[in-house]
Amino acid sequence: MGAAQGVKPDGASPAVQRAALAMVVANSFGNALMMSSVTVALPSIAQALALDAVLLAWVPLMFLMTSAATVLAFGRLADMYGRKRLFIIGSIGLTLSSVLLACAPDGRTLIGLRVFQGISAAMLYATQVAILTSVYPPQRRGQAIGVLASSVYFGLTCGPLVGGWLIEHFGWRAAFVAHLPISLLVLLVALPRVPGDWMAETRGRFDWQAALLYAVAISGLMVGVAALPAPHGLIGIGGGLALILLFMRQQYRSPDPLLNVALLLGNRVFGLSSLASLLMYATTFSILVLISLYLQYLKELSPTEAGLVMLAQPLVTAVISPLAGKWSDRMEPRILATAGVCFTALGLFWLSRIGQDTPLGEIVGCLLLTGFGFSLFGSPNASAIMGAVGRSEFGAAGGAVATMRILGQLCSMGVVAMAFALTIGEVEITPASYPALARALEVSFLIAAMLCVPAAWCSLARGRVRAATA
């Protein structure tokens, strides 16, 4: 039961490889398109639904929190019951949840529906890289992952433009359904061309207690961060961290873990590459969210105008990521990845210095630099992670890749939520609160720049990937 019919020892047939790549790439493009469209829509959502700064931060944060809380469980279930099967369920769920979100009558309902959407997205995050790793041989895996990364950033590139235009002409609700034609194309056209399924050689058992423990830990931690400086915020953070440590200890001893802690601790390449991934997503994910707010509030640009500026970062990443994936098939990933961390740090520090009078050309330069840096990091690092494990662990490793990415994104938005709570508070963003918004942006970018230091260390300290995987 380890692979679908027609799969060779070194991967699937070329036709299945192309179909699987098209399926995964189209899905990730559509998801990224929706996410970046919603990012542009945040000021419109706040105005239409009368959301204060703290509740507004929960629109992206709730999506990420539920994805992070469930992606590990779905990675394990994908190994047990089929990676494509989970991918199909996630695609259907994402489509339905997007339609419901577009019909949300108020802010709290919208935030609640983001739970459904986040769970659906977690099924996709847990299976995308695992499917590609299942069908592609090692010598072509980096290139395939690079194409996947590129599709994400092309989606992020198109999202601000498409989303900005839709928001201006049809309102913020259109941002949630911008991806529906692509999602339907995946379900009706691409999926039938990918026969069979892929799963682990042995099914094992699913640890429901561990899945619940992890979900509660992540939720408690993020609710605590967003509640600062209130005392119950500190309680939430402390309780969340304690439960995460308990989860890690339990997983280390489990014969069928959701997260292979022994692999993280015993495989230097896998462990440090995963930690570097978490840190880098923690530094970069909130950039477009913060820049969207900066451009539409402090610079008073329209959604379409803001989208034109914002596309600079994902565009350069979309162009460079496939090249970085190819380069990682021929040279040490740590060299490319560490250089990418350094470029990203410079861009983030530059962003921390922007103000209301900063020229738009300088903002574009900052976004180009951070986008270039992350593109050098992302594909080589993901290829190193997947190349450090055996075929039977592809699902677990794919789940770990997705987990680190989403946890990093969650940490990134957690920093934003904390900065907003401490500097702006539970008030709507108006011209009177623009100075506080500017301070929140500066703090968020500075913290992100500082996180690049441990990320660079992890990237270098992983050692020679080629020697480790030979």
C-alpha positions as CSV (number, residue, x, y, z in Angstrom):
1,M,0.0,0.0,0.0
2,G,3.0,2.3,-0.3
3,A,2.2,3.7,-3.7
4,A,-0.3,4.0,-6.5
5,Q,-0.5,1.6,-9.4
6,G,2.1,2.3,-12.1
7,V,4.6,3.9,-9.7
8,K,8.2,3.0,-10.2
9,P,10.8,2.6,-7.4
10,D,12.3,6.0,-8.3
11,G,8.9,7.8,-8.8
12,A,5.7,7.8,-10.9
13,S,5.5,7.7,-14.6
14,P,6.2,11.0,-16.4
15,A,2.5,11.5,-17.2
16,V,1.5,11.1,-13.6
17,Q,4.3,13.4,-12.5
18,R,3.1,16.1,-14.8
19,A,-0.6,15.7,-13.7
20,A,0.3,15.6,-10.0
21,L,2.4,18.7,-10.4
22,A,-0.3,20.5,-12.3
23,M,-2.9,19.5,-9.6
24,V,-0.8,20.7,-6.7
25,V,0.5,23.8,-8.4
26,A,-3.0,25.0,-9.5
27,N,-4.3,24.4,-6.0
28,S,-1.5,26.2,-4.2
29,F,-1.8,29.1,-6.7
30,G,-5.5,29.5,-6.0
31,N,-5.0,29.3,-2.2
32,A,-2.3,32.0,-2.3
33,L,-4.5,34.1,-4.5
34,M,-7.2,34.0,-2.0
35,M,-4.9,34.7,1.0
36,S,-3.3,37.8,-0.6
37,S,-6.7,39.1,-1.8
38,V,-7.9,38.9,1.8
39,T,-4.8,40.7,3.0
40,V,-5.7,43.6,0.7
41,A,-9.3,43.5,1.9
42,L,-8.4,43.9,5.6
43,P,-9.0,47.7,5.8
44,S,-12.3,47.3,3.8
45,I,-13.4,44.5,6.2
46,A,-12.6,46.6,9.2
47,Q,-14.6,49.5,7.9
48,A,-17.6,47.4,6.7
49,L,-17.9,45.3,9.8
50,A,-16.7,47.8,12.4
51,L,-13.7,45.7,13.6
52,D,-11.2,47.2,16.0
53,A,-7.5,46.7,15.5
54,V,-7.3,43.6,17.7
55,L,-10.2,41.8,16.1
56,L,-8.9,42.8,12.6
57,A,-5.6,41.0,13.4
58,W,-7.7,37.9,14.2
59,V,-9.0,37.6,10.6
60,P,-5.6,36.2,9.4
61,L,-4.6,34.9,12.8
62,M,-7.6,32.6,13.2
63,F,-7.0,31.0,9.8
64,L,-3.3,30.4,10.7
65,M,-4.0,29.2,14.2
66,T,-6.4,26.5,13.1
67,S,-4.2,25.4,10.2
68,A,-1.2,25.1,12.6
69,A,-3.2,23.3,15.2
70,T,-4.4,20.6,12.8
71,V,-1.7,20.2,10.0
72,L,0.3,17.6,12.0
73,A,-2.7,15.4,12.4
74,F,-3.5,15.6,8.7
75,G,0.1,14.7,7.8
76,R,-0.3,11.5,9.9
77,L,-3.7,10.7,8.5
78,A,-2.4,11.3,4.9
79,D,0.3,8.6,5.6
80,M,-2.4,6.3,6.9
81,Y,-5.2,6.7,4.4
82,G,-3.7,8.4,1.4
83,R,-2.2,11.7,0.5
84,K,-4.4,12.4,-2.5
85,R,-7.5,11.5,-0.5
86,L,-6.8,14.1,2.1
87,F,-5.9,16.6,-0.6
88,I,-9.3,16.1,-2.2
89,I,-11.2,16.6,1.1
90,G,-9.2,19.7,1.8
91,S,-9.9,21.1,-1.7
92,I,-13.7,20.6,-1.2
93,G,-13.6,22.1,2.2
94,L,-11.7,25.2,1.1
95,T,-14.2,25.8,-1.6
96,L,-17.2,25.5,0.7
97,S,-15.7,27.6,3.4
98,S,-14.8,30.4,1.0
99,V,-18.4,30.6,-0.2
100,L,-19.6,30.8,3.4
101,L,-17.0,33.5,4.3
102,A,-18.2,35.6,1.4
103,C,-21.7,35.5,2.9
104,A,-20.6,36.3,6.6
105,P,-23.1,38.8,8.1
106,D,-20.7,40.2,10.8
107,G,-17.1,40.2,12.0
108,R,-17.4,37.5,14.6
109,T,-19.1,35.1,12.2
110,L,-16.4,35.8,9.7
111,I,-13.6,35.1,12.2
112,G,-15.4,31.9,13.3
113,L,-15.7,30.7,9.7
114,R,-12.0,31.1,9.3
115,V,-11.7,28.1,11.5
116,F,-13.4,25.9,8.9
117,Q,-11.2,27.4,6.2
118,G,-8.0,27.0,8.2
119,I,-8.8,23.3,8.8
120,S,-9.4,22.7,5.1
121,A,-6.2,24.5,4.2
122,A,-4.2,22.4,6.7
123,M,-5.2,19.2,4.7
124,L,-3.7,20.8,1.6
125,Y,-0.5,22.0,3.4
126,A,0.1,18.6,4.8
127,T,-0.1,16.8,1.4
128,Q,1.2,19.1,-1.3
129,V,4.9,18.5,-0.8
130,A,4.3,14.9,0.2
131,I,2.5,14.2,-3.1
132,L,5.3,15.7,-5.2
133,T,8.0,13.9,-3.1
134,S,6.0,10.6,-3.7
135,V,6.0,10.9,-7.5
136,Y,9.3,12.6,-8.3
137,P,12.7,10.9,-8.0
138,P,15.4,12.6,-5.8
139,Q,17.3,14.2,-8.7
140,R,14.2,16.1,-9.9
141,R,12.6,16.7,-6.5
142,G,14.2,20.1,-5.9
143,Q,13.0,21.4,-9.2
144,A,9.4,20.2,-8.6
145,I,9.4,21.8,-5.1
146,G,10.7,25.0,-6.7
147,V,7.8,25.1,-9.2
148,L,5.4,24.6,-6.3
149,A,7.0,27.5,-4.4
150,S,6.9,29.6,-7.5
151,S,3.1,28.9,-7.9
152,V,2.5,30.1,-4.3
153,Y,4.3,33.4,-5.1
154,F,2.6,33.9,-8.4
155,G,-0.6,33.5,-6.5
156,L,0.6,36.1,-4.0
157,T,1.6,38.3,-6.9
158,C,-1.8,38.1,-8.6
159,G,-3.8,38.4,-5.4
160,P,-3.1,42.1,-4.7
161,L,-4.0,43.0,-8.3
162,V,-7.0,40.7,-8.7
163,G,-8.2,41.2,-5.2
164,G,-7.7,45.0,-5.2
165,W,-9.7,45.3,-8.4
166,L,-12.5,43.0,-7.1
167,I,-12.7,44.8,-3.8
168,E,-13.0,48.2,-5.4
169,H,-15.8,47.0,-7.8
170,F,-17.6,44.3,-5.8
171,G,-16.6,44.8,-2.2
172,W,-14.5,42.9,0.3
173,R,-16.6,39.7,0.0
174,A,-15.2,39.1,-3.5
175,A,-11.8,38.5,-2.0
176,F,-12.8,35.2,-0.5
177,V,-14.1,33.7,-3.8
178,A,-11.4,35.0,-6.2
179,H,-9.9,31.5,-6.3
180,L,-13.1,29.5,-6.9
181,P,-12.6,29.0,-10.7
182,I,-9.2,27.5,-10.1
183,S,-10.3,25.3,-7.2
184,L,-13.1,23.9,-9.4
185,L,-10.7,23.3,-12.2
186,V,-8.5,21.3,-9.9
187,L,-11.4,19.2,-8.7
188,L,-13.0,18.6,-12.1
189,V,-10.1,18.4,-14.5
190,A,-6.7,17.8,-12.7
191,L,-7.7,15.2,-10.1
192,P,-9.1,12.6,-12.6
193,R,-5.7,12.6,-14.3
194,V,-3.9,11.5,-11.2
195,P,-4.6,7.8,-10.6
196,G,-4.2,5.9,-7.4
197,D,-2.8,7.2,-4.2
198,W,0.3,7.2,-2.0
199,M,0.6,6.3,1.7
200,A,3.1,4.8,4.2
201,E,4.1,1.1,3.9
202,T,2.5,0.4,7.3
203,R,-0.6,2.3,8.5
204,G,0.0,2.2,12.3
205,R,-2.5,4.0,14.6
206,F,-3.6,7.6,14.9
207,D,-3.0,9.2,18.3
208,W,-6.2,11.3,18.9
209,Q,-5.0,12.4,22.4
210,A,-1.8,13.8,21.0
211,A,-3.7,15.6,18.2
212,L,-6.0,17.2,20.8
213,L,-3.1,18.1,23.1
214,Y,-1.3,19.8,20.3
215,A,-4.3,21.7,19.1
216,V,-5.1,23.0,22.6
217,A,-1.4,24.0,23.1
218,I,-1.2,26.0,19.9
219,S,-4.6,27.7,20.5
220,G,-3.7,28.6,24.1
221,L,-0.4,30.0,23.1
222,M,-1.8,32.2,20.4
223,V,-4.8,33.4,22.4
224,G,-2.4,34.3,25.1
225,V,-0.1,36.3,22.8
226,A,-3.0,38.2,21.3
227,A,-4.4,39.0,24.8
228,L,-1.2,40.7,26.1
229,P,-0.7,42.7,28.3
230,A,-3.6,41.3,30.2
231,P,-2.8,38.7,33.0
232,H,-4.8,36.0,31.3
233,G,-2.5,36.5,28.2
234,L,0.5,35.5,30.3
235,I,-1.4,32.5,31.6
236,G,-2.3,31.4,28.1
237,I,1.3,31.7,26.9
238,G,2.6,29.8,29.9
239,G,0.0,27.1,29.6
240,G,0.5,26.7,25.8
241,L,4.3,26.4,26.2
242,A,3.9,23.8,28.9
243,L,1.5,21.7,26.8
244,I,3.9,21.9,23.8
245,L,6.7,20.5,26.0
246,L,4.4,17.8,27.2
247,F,3.4,17.0,23.6
248,M,7.0,16.8,22.5
249,R,7.9,14.4,25.4
250,Q,4.8,12.2,24.6
251,Q,5.7,12.2,20.8
252,Y,9.3,11.2,21.5
253,R,8.1,8.0,23.1
254,S,5.2,7.2,20.7
255,P,5.5,4.4,18.2
256,D,3.3,6.2,15.7
257,P,3.9,9.9,16.3
258,L,2.2,12.9,14.7
259,L,5.5,14.7,14.9
260,N,8.6,12.6,14.7
261,V,10.5,14.2,17.5
262,A,13.2,11.6,17.4
263,L,13.8,12.5,13.7
264,L,13.9,16.2,14.6
265,L,16.4,15.6,17.4
266,G,18.4,12.7,15.8
267,N,18.6,14.0,12.2
268,R,20.7,17.1,12.2
269,V,19.8,18.2,8.6
270,F,16.1,17.6,9.1
271,G,16.0,19.2,12.6
272,L,17.9,22.4,11.9
273,S,16.4,22.8,8.4
274,S,12.9,22.6,9.9
275,L,13.8,25.1,12.7
276,A,15.3,27.5,10.1
277,S,12.1,27.2,8.1
278,L,10.0,28.1,11.2
279,L,12.1,31.1,11.9
280,M,12.1,32.4,8.3
281,Y,8.4,32.2,8.0
282,A,8.1,34.0,11.3
283,T,10.2,36.8,9.9
284,T,8.5,37.2,6.5
285,F,4.8,36.2,6.5
286,S,3.4,39.3,8.1
287,I,5.2,41.6,5.6
288,L,2.4,41.9,3.1
289,V,-0.2,42.2,5.9
290,L,1.7,45.1,7.4
291,I,2.5,46.8,4.1
292,S,-1.2,46.5,3.1
293,L,-2.2,48.4,6.2
294,Y,0.7,50.9,5.8
295,L,-0.2,51.7,2.2
296,Q,-4.0,52.0,2.6
297,Y,-4.0,53.8,6.0
298,L,-0.8,55.8,6.2
299,K,-0.2,56.4,2.5
300,E,-4.0,56.6,1.7
301,L,-3.7,54.4,-1.4
302,S,-6.7,52.5,-2.9
303,P,-6.8,48.7,-2.8
304,T,-5.7,48.5,-6.4
305,E,-2.9,51.0,-6.0
306,A,-1.7,49.2,-2.8
307,G,-1.8,45.9,-4.7
308,L,0.5,47.2,-7.4
309,V,3.1,48.1,-4.8
310,M,2.7,44.9,-2.9
311,L,3.2,42.6,-5.9
312,A,6.9,43.5,-5.9
313,Q,7.8,40.9,-3.2
314,P,5.9,37.9,-4.4
315,L,6.8,38.6,-8.0
316,V,10.6,38.4,-7.5
317,T,10.1,35.3,-5.3
318,A,8.0,33.6,-8.0
319,V,10.7,34.3,-10.6
320,I,13.7,33.3,-8.5
321,S,12.2,30.2,-6.6
322,P,12.4,27.8,-9.5
323,L,16.0,28.8,-10.3
324,A,16.9,28.4,-6.6
325,G,15.3,24.9,-6.7
326,K,17.4,23.9,-9.7
327,W,20.5,25.3,-8.0
328,S,19.8,23.3,-4.9
329,D,19.9,20.1,-7.0
330,R,23.5,20.8,-7.9
331,M,25.0,22.7,-4.9
332,E,24.8,22.8,-1.1
333,P,21.4,24.1,0.0
334,R,22.8,25.7,3.1
335,I,24.9,28.2,1.0
336,L,21.9,29.4,-0.9
337,A,19.6,29.4,2.1
338,T,21.9,31.3,4.4
339,A,22.5,33.9,1.7
340,G,18.8,34.3,1.5
341,V,18.4,34.8,5.2
342,C,21.0,37.6,5.1
343,F,19.2,39.4,2.2
344,T,15.9,39.1,4.0
345,A,17.3,40.6,7.2
346,L,18.6,43.6,5.4
347,G,15.2,44.2,3.8
348,L,13.3,43.8,7.1
349,F,15.6,46.3,8.9
350,W,15.1,48.7,6.0
351,L,11.3,48.3,6.3
352,S,11.5,49.1,10.1
353,R,12.8,52.6,9.1
354,I,9.9,53.6,6.8
355,G,7.5,56.4,7.7
356,Q,4.5,58.2,6.3
357,D,6.7,60.3,4.0
358,T,8.8,57.4,2.6
359,P,8.8,57.3,-1.2
360,L,6.9,54.4,-2.8
361,G,10.1,53.6,-4.8
362,E,11.9,52.9,-1.6
363,I,9.0,50.6,-0.3
364,V,9.3,48.7,-3.6
365,G,13.0,48.3,-3.1
366,C,12.5,46.9,0.4
367,L,9.9,44.4,-0.9
368,L,12.2,43.3,-3.8
369,L,15.0,42.6,-1.3
370,T,13.0,40.6,1.1
371,G,11.4,38.6,-1.8
372,F,14.7,37.9,-3.3
373,G,16.1,36.7,0.0
374,F,13.2,34.4,0.8
375,S,13.3,32.9,-2.7
376,L,17.0,31.9,-2.2
377,F,16.0,30.2,1.1
378,G,12.6,28.5,0.5
379,S,13.1,25.9,-2.2
380,P,16.6,24.8,-1.2
381,N,15.6,24.4,2.4
382,A,12.4,22.4,1.6
383,S,14.5,20.1,-0.7
384,A,17.0,19.6,2.1
385,I,14.2,18.6,4.6
386,M,12.6,16.1,2.2
387,G,15.9,14.7,1.1
388,A,17.0,14.0,4.7
389,V,14.3,11.3,5.2
390,G,13.3,7.9,3.8
391,R,10.4,7.3,1.4
392,S,8.2,5.8,4.2
393,E,8.5,9.1,6.1
394,F,7.5,11.4,3.2
395,G,4.1,12.1,4.6
396,A,5.4,12.8,8.1
397,A,8.2,15.0,6.7
398,G,5.7,16.8,4.4
399,G,3.6,17.4,7.5
400,A,6.6,18.7,9.3
401,V,7.4,21.1,6.4
402,A,3.9,22.4,6.5
403,T,3.8,22.6,10.3
404,M,7.0,24.7,10.4
405,R,5.7,27.0,7.7
406,I,2.4,27.5,9.4
407,L,3.8,27.8,12.9
408,G,6.2,30.4,11.5
409,Q,3.4,32.2,9.9
410,L,1.4,32.0,13.1
411,C,4.3,33.4,15.1
412,S,4.6,36.2,12.6
413,M,1.0,37.2,13.0
414,G,1.2,36.6,16.7
415,V,3.9,39.3,16.8
416,V,1.6,41.6,14.9
417,A,-1.4,40.9,17.1
418,M,0.8,41.6,20.2
419,A,2.2,44.8,18.7
420,F,-1.4,46.0,17.8
421,A,-2.7,45.1,21.3
422,L,0.1,47.0,23.1
423,T,0.3,50.1,20.9
424,I,-3.2,50.6,19.4
425,G,-5.6,48.6,21.6
426,E,-9.3,47.7,21.0
427,V,-10.1,50.8,18.9
428,E,-10.8,51.1,15.2
429,I,-7.9,52.4,13.1
430,T,-8.6,56.1,12.4
431,P,-6.3,59.0,11.6
432,A,-6.0,59.7,15.3
433,S,-4.4,56.2,15.8
434,Y,-2.0,56.4,12.8
435,P,1.0,57.3,15.0
436,A,0.3,54.2,17.1
437,L,-0.1,52.1,13.9
438,A,3.3,53.4,12.7
439,R,4.9,52.3,16.0
440,A,3.3,48.9,15.7
441,L,4.7,48.5,12.2
442,E,8.2,49.5,13.3
443,V,8.2,47.0,16.2
444,S,6.9,44.2,14.1
445,F,9.6,44.7,11.4
446,L,12.4,45.0,14.0
447,I,11.5,41.8,15.7
448,A,11.3,40.0,12.4
449,A,14.8,41.3,11.4
450,M,16.2,40.0,14.7
451,L,14.7,36.6,14.2
452,C,16.9,36.3,11.0
453,V,20.0,35.9,13.3
454,P,19.0,32.4,14.7
455,A,17.6,31.5,11.3
456,A,21.0,32.1,9.7
457,W,22.8,30.0,12.4
458,C,20.4,27.1,11.9
459,S,20.9,27.2,8.1
460,L,24.7,27.1,8.4
461,A,24.9,24.7,11.3
462,R,22.9,21.9,9.6
463,G,26.1,20.8,7.8
464,R,26.6,19.3,4.4
465,V,23.3,18.1,3.0
466,R,24.9,16.1,0.2
467,A,27.0,14.1,2.6
468,A,24.1,13.6,5.0
469,T,21.8,12.2,2.3
470,A,24.4,10.2,0.3
